[in-house]
């Protein structure tokens, strides 16, 4: 019985390390992605540029 409890404790320790590793990877991915407002501004600026170009007769 004691051996089984030790095995469970070790498994929980390893699981905690895995969760910590996954959490740090997710945080790194979240920092690396572009925020949605930036993409919206770039799209709006591109649309404005096309509208001005079209209005200028091109």
KEMISE-488480 format. One line per field, with one value per residue: residue in three letters; x, y, z of N, C-alpha, C in turn. Coordinates in steps of 0.001 Angstrom, whole numbers. Layout:
r	ALA,...
n.x	X,...
n.y	Y,...
n.z	Z,...
ca.x	X,...
ca.y	Y,...
ca.z	Z,...
c.x	X,...
c.y	Y,...
c.z	Z,...
***
This chain:
r	UNK,UNK,UNK,UNK,UNK,UNK,UNK,UNK,UNK,UNK,UNK,UNK,UNK,UNK,UNK,UNK,UNK,UNK,UNK,UNK,UNK,UNK,UNK,UNK,UNK,UNK,UNK,UNK,UNK,UNK,UNK,UNK,UNK,UNK,UNK,UNK,UNK,UNK,UNK,UNK,UNK,UNK,UNK,UNK,UNK,UNK,UNK,UNK,UNK,UNK,UNK,UNK,UNK,UNK,UNK,UNK,UNK,UNK
n.x	822,1928,3865,2324,1130,3388,4064,1870,2199,4610,3796,1986,3726,5247,3205,2543,4875,4673,2322,3146,5145,3629,2010,3884,4686,2290,1926,4112,3388,1083,2150,3559,1768,-99,-1958,-5489,-6639,-4517,-4337,-6819,-6518,-4486,-5845,-7909,-6411,-5310,-7653,-8521,-6449,-6818,-9338,-8815,-6998,-8630,-10534,-8978,-8849,-7563
n.y	-1188,1247,1599,1982,4438,6072,5946,7211,9762,10512,10516,12645,14741,14772,15356,17931,19279,18994,20445,22985,23434,23419,25617,27720,27614,28249,30883,32121,31854,33420,35958,36338,36578,38723,41439,41783,44438,45776,44481,45184,47963,48062,46882,48734,50981,50089,49766,52426,53558,52265,53278,56037,55995,54952,57007,59024,58555,56367
n.z	0,765,-1192,-3453,-2830,-2782,-5475,-6621,-5554,-6764,-9418,-9376,-8879,-11240,-13020,-12192,-12984,-15764,-16286,-15519,-17432,-19813,-19299,-19314,-21987,-23314,-22412,-23641,-26346,-26371,-25888,-28220,-30323,-32567,-31395,-31664,-32082,-33383,-35852,-36857,-37155,-39102,-41259,-41636,-42363,-44767,-46294,-46370,-47824,-50329,-50977,-51212,-53313,-55347,-55468,-56457,-59071,-60135
ca.x	0,2811,4519,1343,985,4597,3949,882,2830,5596,3038,1444,4842,5550,2079,2710,5940,4137,1374,3948,5798,2603,1592,4908,4632,1108,2183,5032,2610,178,2934,4091,742,-499,-3261,-6548,-6774,-3465,-4740,-7953,-5986,-3798,-6869,-8578,-5487,-5247,-8920,-8496,-5515,-7459,-10429,-8218,-6417,-9747,-11146,-8050,-9008,-6695
ca.y	0,2403,1721,2567,5842,6749,6036,8249,11043,10821,10844,13990,15672,14855,16043,19352,19809,19077,21555,24209,23568,23801,26984,28657,27621,29009,32314,32589,31984,34557,37187,36445,36828,40109,41746,42021,45846,46146,43951,46000,49256,47846,46635,50008,51847,49565,50109,53865,53782,51834,54220,57291,55702,54839,58328,59878,58241,55259
ca.z	0,844,-2493,-4370,-2480,-3246,-6933,-6918,-5228,-7811,-10622,-9216,-9019,-12667,-13641,-11879,-13841,-17124,-16333,-15463,-18732,-20783,-18975,-19794,-23450,-23710,-22160,-24683,-27578,-26229,-26023,-29576,-31340,-32760,-30800,-32644,-32479,-34340,-37151,-37300,-37605,-40377,-42270,-41888,-43100,-46129,-46952,-46611,-48934,-51574,-51254,-51689,-54628,-56273,-55626,-57197,-60494,-60559
c.x	870,3498,3579,1161,2208,4561,2974,1476,3831,4883,2461,2532,5192,4444,2165,3779,5451,3184,2129,4624,4799,2140,2607,4925,3436,1312,3106,4296,1674,924,3364,3026,382,-1827,-4272,-6716,-5712,-3820,-5892,-7477,-5279,-4785,-7587,-7689,-5356,-6499,-8986,-7582,-6118,-8570,-9883,-7650,-7512,-10397,-10259,-8084,-8141,-7469
c.y	1257,2662,2369,4057,6648,6948,7113,9630,11464,11213,12243,15054,15870,15586,17543,20005,19978,20258,22883,24476,24024,25238,27996,28723,28419,30508,32890,32774,33182,35880,37415,36790,38304,40339,42130,43494,46292,45672,44783,47354,49103,47620,47932,50944,51386,49904,51595,54199,53397,52798,55538,57104,55612,56205,59263,59546,57118,53988
c.z	0,-499,-3507,-4085,-2916,-4764,-7346,-6644,-6281,-9109,-10545,-9363,-10497,-13416,-13392,-12736,-15281,-17273,-16329,-16810,-19790,-20551,-19493,-21317,-23952,-23518,-23230,-26012,-27522,-26377,-27465,-30612,-31411,-32067,-31884,-33009,-33486,-35741,-37711,-37827,-38945,-41513,-42639,-42697,-44549,-46920,-47278,-47788,-50273,-51955,-51798,-53079,-55691,-56531,-56454,-58700,-60988,-60681
***
